[in-house]
Amino acid sequence: MFSRAYQPHHDRLLALWLLTCAVVIYGMILLGGVTRLTESGLSMVEWRPIMGIWPPIGEAAWLAVFEKYQQFPEYQKINQGMSLGEFKVIFMYEYLHRVLGRLIGLLFGLPLLFFALRGMIRPGLMPKLLVLLFLGGCQGLLGWYMVQSGLVDRPSVSQYRLTAHLGLAVALYAAIVWQCLGLWSTASGSASKPGPEPTPEPLSSLARWALPLTVLVFLMILSGGLVAGTDAGFSYPTWPKMGPGFFPPGLYEGSPAWLAAFEDVTTIQFNHRLFAYLLFFLVGGFGLAVVRRAPHGRQRLAGGAVIAVLLVQLVLGISTLLTHVAVPVAAAHQGGAILLLTMMLITAHGLRRPSGS
């Protein structure tokens, strides 16, 4: 009763489904950033994948949850004397973050099952979608693994686990966006032949640069994860100098020196700044080249959008430092990073399939 032959017009429906998933995951990443910025991530000290969907109901339930929180390092070392009302605020950030993660699983998994039973998924796509579903489940486990690191001795999560959690979320988002672009391109008739069409000059060199630069943007986001995980953004709230000059004292100190890139707040913030400067010139130059050399309006528009988002992201990064990591500004900075990655993916895909421009 469910069997039905695949039709090319199904791709547009699948693209809309993946677009919806991508938008919700984008919101999930933003909410995760706010949860981190408000120091709310350790407020839920239990992981209940099924029953955890329900929040505490009634004063007695809230007091029971609060008493459990009081047994762990964050309350004992940082939030001693916190009121129940204050606890409810940080609890709800983490609670909503976890609930949204479960909803994303349903939003991806249930339609996937429906499309599979109806035979609406094009040949070769199903294994990729199953991998994404599996990695989404791993993301939930990784999130709890991250939280556990802050429930033992120190009242903060491991920057390594936080960066891995962020990196997997962004990688899943990017993969879904890429699949969505491919399906939409196919449904629009711009990719009737299998595989990417040959890219003519003058865009062939730009097409070769597009994905490597996109990977650099992803690595920049991981660098931001280290900054967030170590609170390195608070170490030097100045710009363009760090302390007395461009090069701060204590840079790469310690033994071994390379470990400072992952654990020393001064070095982590310095590296993040250098990465930003590098991307400003490389990605900015790439966007400008697309605007000047692309023969199609959509390609030029995408290149212009890359430049615009890059400039806004630079301003948000500087503003995050100067405002001492104000939550709204820092959250916007994280959102800008994901938006820049999105625009790079759109541009890269457009350069690979120029006839669809």
C-alpha positions in Angstrom: 0.0 0.0 0.0 3.0 2.3 0.6 5.0 1.3 -2.5 5.2 4.0 -5.1 7.8 4.6 -7.8 10.2 7.5 -7.4 9.4 10.6 -9.4 11.8 13.6 -10.0 9.2 16.0 -8.6 9.6 14.3 -5.2 13.0 16.0 -4.9 11.4 19.4 -4.3 9.3 18.0 -1.4 12.4 16.4 0.1 14.3 19.6 -0.3 11.6 21.6 1.6 11.7 19.0 4.4 15.5 19.2 4.6 15.3 23.0 4.6 12.9 22.9 7.5 15.3 20.6 9.4 18.2 22.9 8.6 16.4 26.0 9.9 15.5 24.2 13.1 19.0 23.0 13.6 20.2 26.6 13.1 17.9 27.6 15.9 19.2 24.7 18.0 22.8 25.9 17.5 21.8 29.5 18.5 20.0 28.2 21.6 23.0 26.1 22.5 25.2 29.2 22.3 22.8 31.1 24.6 22.7 28.2 27.0 26.5 28.3 27.2 26.7 32.1 27.5 24.2 32.1 30.3 26.0 29.3 32.1 22.9 27.2 32.0 24.3 24.0 30.6 25.0 22.2 33.9 21.6 23.0 35.5 20.2 19.6 34.5 22.3 17.0 36.2 20.4 13.9 34.8 20.0 12.6 31.3 16.6 11.0 30.8 16.1 10.6 27.0 12.4 9.6 27.3 11.0 11.0 30.6 13.2 14.1 30.3 10.7 15.6 27.8 8.5 16.7 30.8 9.6 19.7 32.9 9.2 19.8 36.7 5.5 20.5 37.5 4.7 21.9 40.9 6.7 23.4 43.7 7.7 20.0 45.1 9.1 18.8 41.7 11.1 22.0 41.3 12.6 21.7 44.8 13.6 18.1 44.1 15.4 19.1 40.9 17.0 22.1 42.6 18.3 19.8 45.5 19.9 17.5 43.0 21.6 20.5 41.3 22.9 21.7 44.7 24.9 18.4 45.0 27.2 19.3 42.1 30.3 21.6 41.7 28.6 24.5 39.9 26.3 25.3 42.7 28.8 24.6 45.4 31.6 26.6 43.9 29.8 29.3 41.9 26.1 29.6 42.6 26.1 29.0 46.3 23.0 30.7 47.7 21.1 30.8 44.4 17.4 31.1 44.8 14.9 28.7 43.3 13.6 31.4 41.0 17.1 32.0 39.6 17.6 28.3 39.1 14.4 28.0 37.1 15.8 30.5 34.6 19.0 28.6 33.8 17.2 25.3 34.0 14.7 26.3 31.3 17.5 27.3 28.9 19.0 23.8 29.1 15.6 22.1 29.2 14.5 23.8 26.0 17.8 23.0 24.4 17.4 19.3 25.1 13.7 19.2 24.1 14.5 20.9 20.8 17.1 18.2 20.2 14.5 15.5 20.6 12.1 17.4 18.3 14.7 17.6 15.6 15.1 13.8 15.8 11.4 13.4 15.2 11.3 16.1 12.5 14.0 14.2 10.6 13.2 10.6 11.5 9.4 10.4 11.0 9.3 12.1 7.5 12.3 10.0 6.5 10.3 6.9 7.3 7.3 8.1 5.4 9.3 9.1 2.3 11.1 5.7 2.4 7.8 3.7 2.6 6.3 5.8 -0.2 9.3 5.2 -2.4 9.9 8.9 -2.8 13.7 9.0 -2.2 15.9 9.0 -5.2 18.3 6.1 -5.7 21.6 6.6 -3.8 20.2 9.2 -1.4 18.9 6.9 1.3 22.3 5.8 2.7 23.3 9.4 3.1 20.1 10.3 5.0 20.5 7.3 7.3 24.1 8.4 8.1 22.7 11.8 9.0 20.1 10.2 11.2 22.7 8.1 13.0 25.0 11.1 13.5 22.1 13.0 14.9 21.6 10.3 17.5 25.3 10.5 18.3 25.0 14.2 18.8 22.6 13.7 21.6 25.0 11.2 23.3 27.9 13.6 22.7 25.9 16.4 24.4 25.4 14.4 27.6 29.1 13.3 27.4 30.0 17.0 27.4 27.7 17.9 30.3 29.2 15.0 32.4 32.6 16.7 32.2 31.3 19.6 34.3 29.6 17.4 37.0 32.8 15.9 38.5 35.4 18.2 39.9 35.3 21.6 38.0 32.1 23.5 37.4 32.6 23.9 33.7 32.5 21.5 30.7 35.6 20.4 28.8 36.4 22.7 26.0 37.3 19.7 23.9 33.9 18.1 24.4 32.1 21.4 23.8 34.0 22.0 20.6 33.3 18.4 19.4 29.6 18.9 20.3 29.4 22.2 18.4 31.5 20.8 15.5 29.2 17.8 14.9 26.1 20.0 15.1 27.5 22.4 12.5 28.7 19.5 10.3 25.2 18.0 10.3 23.7 21.3 9.5 26.1 21.8 6.6 25.5 18.3 5.2 21.7 18.8 5.3 22.0 22.2 3.6 24.2 20.7 0.9 21.8 17.8 0.3 18.9 20.4 0.2 20.7 22.4 -2.4 21.3 19.4 -4.6 17.7 18.2 -4.4 16.4 21.7 -5.1 18.7 22.0 -8.1 17.6 18.7 -9.5 13.9 19.6 -9.0 14.4 22.9 -10.8 15.8 21.1 -13.8 19.3 22.4 -13.5 20.9 19.0 -12.9 19.2 16.6 -15.2 22.5 14.7 -15.7 24.1 12.8 -12.8 27.0 14.5 -11.1 28.1 18.1 -11.2 28.2 19.7 -14.6 31.6 20.9 -15.9 32.3 24.4 -14.8 33.4 26.7 -17.6 35.9 29.5 -17.4 36.1 32.0 -15.8 34.7 30.2 -12.8 36.7 27.0 -12.7 39.4 28.4 -10.4 36.8 29.9 -8.1 34.9 26.6 -8.0 38.2 24.9 -6.9 38.6 27.4 -4.1 35.0 27.4 -2.9 34.9 24.2 -0.8 38.4 24.6 0.8 37.4 28.0 2.0 34.1 26.7 3.3 36.2 24.1 5.3 38.2 27.0 6.7 35.0 28.7 7.8 34.1 25.5 9.6 37.5 25.4 11.3 37.0 29.0 12.4 33.7 27.9 14.1 35.6 25.2 15.9 38.1 27.8 17.0 35.2 29.7 18.4 34.2 26.6 20.3 37.5 26.6 22.1 37.1 30.3 22.9 33.6 29.6 24.4 34.8 26.4 26.2 37.6 28.3 28.0 35.9 31.7 28.4 38.9 33.1 26.5 36.8 36.0 25.2 37.0 37.6 28.6 40.8 37.6 28.8 41.4 40.6 26.6 38.3 42.7 26.0 40.2 45.1 23.7 40.7 45.6 20.0 42.9 45.7 17.9 45.5 45.3 20.7 45.7 42.5 23.2 47.1 44.3 26.3 50.1 46.5 25.5 50.4 45.5 21.9 49.3 43.2 19.0 51.1 40.3 20.5 50.0 39.7 24.1 52.5 38.6 26.8 52.5 34.9 27.7 51.7 33.7 24.2 52.4 30.0 23.7 54.0 29.7 27.1 54.0 26.3 28.9 55.4 22.9 28.0 54.6 21.6 25.5 54.0 25.0 23.8 51.5 23.6 21.3 49.1 22.7 24.1 48.6 26.4 24.7 46.6 26.5 21.5 43.9 24.4 23.2 44.2 25.3 26.9 45.7 28.8 27.4 43.1 31.5 27.2 45.5 34.1 25.8 46.8 31.9 23.0 43.3 30.7 22.2 41.9 34.2 21.8 45.0 35.3 19.8 44.7 32.4 17.4 40.9 33.1 17.0 41.7 36.7 16.0 44.4 35.6 13.5 42.0 33.1 12.0 39.5 35.9 11.6 42.0 38.2 9.9 43.0 35.4 7.5 39.4 34.6 6.6 38.6 38.3 6.1 41.1 38.5 3.3 40.7 35.0 1.8 36.9 34.8 1.9 36.5 38.5 1.2 38.7 38.2 -1.8 36.8 35.1 -3.0 33.5 36.8 -2.7 34.8 39.9 -4.5 36.1 37.6 -7.3 32.8 35.9 -7.6 31.0 39.3 -7.9 33.4 40.5 -10.6 33.8 37.3 -12.6 30.5 35.4 -12.4 28.4 35.6 -15.6 25.1 34.9 -13.8 23.1 37.2 -11.5 22.5 34.5 -8.9 26.2 33.7 -8.6 27.1 37.4 -8.2 24.3 37.8 -5.6 25.7 34.9 -3.6 29.2 36.4 -3.8 27.9 39.7 -2.6 26.1 38.0 0.3 29.3 36.3 1.3 31.0 39.7 1.5 28.1 41.3 3.4 27.8 38.5 6.0 31.6 38.5 6.4 31.7 42.3 7.2 28.8 41.9 9.7 30.5 39.0 11.3 33.8 40.9 11.7 31.9 43.8 13.4 30.0 41.3 15.7 33.3 39.6 16.7 34.9 42.9 17.7 31.7 44.0 19.4 31.7 40.7 21.4 35.1 41.6 22.8 34.4 45.3 23.5 31.0 44.5 25.3 32.8 41.9 27.5 30.9 39.0 25.8 27.4 40.5 26.1 25.0 37.6 25.6 22.9 39.1 22.7 26.0 40.2 20.8 27.9 37.0 21.4 24.9 34.9 20.3 24.6 37.1 17.2 28.3 36.5 16.5 27.7 32.7 16.7 24.7 33.0 14.4 26.7 35.1 12.0 29.3 32.3 11.7 26.7 29.8 10.8 25.2 32.2 8.3 28.6 32.8 6.7 29.1 29.0 6.4 25.6 28.8 4.8 26.4 31.5 2.2 29.7 29.8 1.4 27.8 26.5 0.8 25.3 28.2 -1.4 28.1 29.9 -3.4 30.1 26.7 -3.7 27.1 24.8 -5.0 26.2 27.4 -7.5 29.7 27.5 -8.9 29.6 23.7 -9.3 26.4 23.9 -11.3 26.6 27.2 -13.3 23.8 26.4 -15.7 21.4 26.6 -12.8 22.3 30.2 -12.1 
